[in-house]
Amino acid sequence: MRTSLDDRLQSEIEGFKRDGVYKRLLELQGPQGARVKMAGRGEVIVLSSNNYLGLCAVPEVVEAGRSALVRLGAGTGSVRFICGTFDVHNELERELASFLRFERALSYVSCWNANTGLMATVLDEPDALISDEMNHASIIDGVRLCKAPRHRYRHSDMADLERILKETASARHRFVITDGIFSMEGDIARLPDLVALCERHRATLAVDDSHATGVLGRTGRGTPEHFGLEGKVDILTGTLGKALGGAAGGFTCGTDPLVEYLVQRSRPQLFSNALPPTVAASALASVRYLAKHPERVQALHENTRYFREQLLAIGLKPVPGDTPIVPVILGETSKAIRMSELLLKEGVFVTGFGFPVVPQGQARIRCQVSAAHTKQDLDEALSTIKKVAAKLALI
Ligand SMILES: Cc1ncc(COP(=O)(O)O)c(C=O)c1O
């Protein structure tokens, strides 16, 4: 039965539509790849996916999930500590830790859970939790759940961070958390400065490398490898839902005591089922694939360089950077939505983002490049972008 709550929600939804911020869920009818079959549209070029290495549809990754389904069944039937830990979870965690060069790793059903299950578990009132203002929503919610006093520094502003580190000198532990790659801008955290500051002030440094694992560094070991700072980040969280197979799942890497403490006390571990074995097996196959195929990461870097250069050549100004997240700022939300609609009509799938996901006046289309794209895919997408940009008088 509909209540006054439904009436209010419906009227707000109508407002989203009027303001041009209503999100339509487009239905895909085939595997994620450089191109995908979309209901009502046929095949479209995908520039809107976190499938950075194209591993979603790699036969080894798919087959690993299928055989785990047959061997281990559809689900865990329980949380980890009751009877939900399977051999595939332990193997995945060992191999992830070894690949990312940490002592130990722990899987979660999402990086959302990894982040919300981290800070509230290891910090308390005597501590200080210090977060970049542009951090991902899962970190923001993780901060909200934590009892430690919160501090937010201006985006990548190291002077502001140092000010807070000085002000919180009397805290028991200071814990600094940042995205590795920031998902809306595509910029990279200033890791050398963050490491130096955290060392100088004896603070713990945690990096959420969800968009960077498999993406940054010559062999895809993320932001630490990109800067030659492996071993210098204390805690790394990440997702299995982007470059590492793109299914779902997350993880936290750290020292043995940290991870053991999370096993004992992290609430999403204790009160929510473990990662389904099929998903864990596909993620494990992805980690193995990545370890054996660093050329896939290099293909991603090459595609990114090419796509960014060609966008500039057609007269658009992507936010400068080196990552496969390539935003083009258009200003008004309605413009970004209009551009993504026109692109989709022409067979290119790019999502437009407006306020409140990004600040007012900075609405954008966000293109994401993948190693799965061939040069032909990218050229076709670029020529469509050029046509649509000209139609909208952007170039
Ligand atoms: C930086 C960052 N952290 C965490 C997440 C959440 O990851 P998951 O989909 O595994 O919950 C995302 C996903 O968008 C992200 O971009």
Ligand as a Chemical Component Dictionary entry (heavy atoms), coordinates in Angstrom:
data_LIG
# 
_chem_comp.id                   LIG 
_chem_comp.type                 NON-POLYMER 
_chem_comp.pdbx_formal_charge   0 
_chem_comp.three_letter_code    LIG 
# 
loop_
_chem_comp_atom.comp_id 
_chem_comp_atom.atom_id 
_chem_comp_atom.alt_atom_id 
_chem_comp_atom.type_symbol 
_chem_comp_atom.charge 
_chem_comp_atom.model_Cartn_x 
_chem_comp_atom.model_Cartn_y 
_chem_comp_atom.model_Cartn_z 
_chem_comp_atom.pdbx_ordinal 
LIG C1 C1 C 0 37.432 4.756  -4.825 1  
LIG C2 C2 C 0 36.354 3.728  -4.692 2  
LIG N1 N1 N 0 36.251 3.031  -3.553 3  
LIG C3 C3 C 0 35.305 2.096  -3.388 4  
LIG C4 C4 C 0 34.398 1.811  -4.382 5  
LIG C5 C5 C 0 33.344 0.780  -4.144 6  
LIG O1 O1 O 0 33.754 -0.410 -4.706 7  
LIG P1 P1 P 0 32.753 -1.680 -4.714 8  
LIG O2 O2 O 0 31.978 -1.574 -5.988 9  
LIG O3 O3 O 0 33.665 -2.861 -4.657 10 
LIG O4 O4 O 0 31.914 -1.551 -3.498 11 
LIG C6 C6 C 0 34.466 2.500  -5.586 12 
LIG C7 C7 C 0 33.490 2.177  -6.661 13 
LIG O5 O5 O 0 33.002 3.002  -7.366 14 
LIG C8 C8 C 0 35.461 3.489  -5.749 15 
LIG O6 O6 O 0 35.542 4.188  -6.876 16 
# 
loop_
_chem_comp_bond.comp_id 
_chem_comp_bond.atom_id_1 
_chem_comp_bond.atom_id_2 
_chem_comp_bond.value_order 
_chem_comp_bond.pdbx_ordinal 
LIG C1 C2 SING 1  
LIG C2 N1 SING 2  
LIG C2 C8 DOUB 3  
LIG N1 C3 DOUB 4  
LIG C3 C4 SING 5  
LIG C4 C5 SING 6  
LIG C4 C6 DOUB 7  
LIG C5 O1 SING 8  
LIG O1 P1 SING 9  
LIG P1 O2 DOUB 10 
LIG P1 O3 SING 11 
LIG P1 O4 SING 12 
LIG C6 C7 SING 13 
LIG C6 C8 SING 14 
LIG C7 O5 DOUB 15 
LIG C8 O6 SING 16 
# 
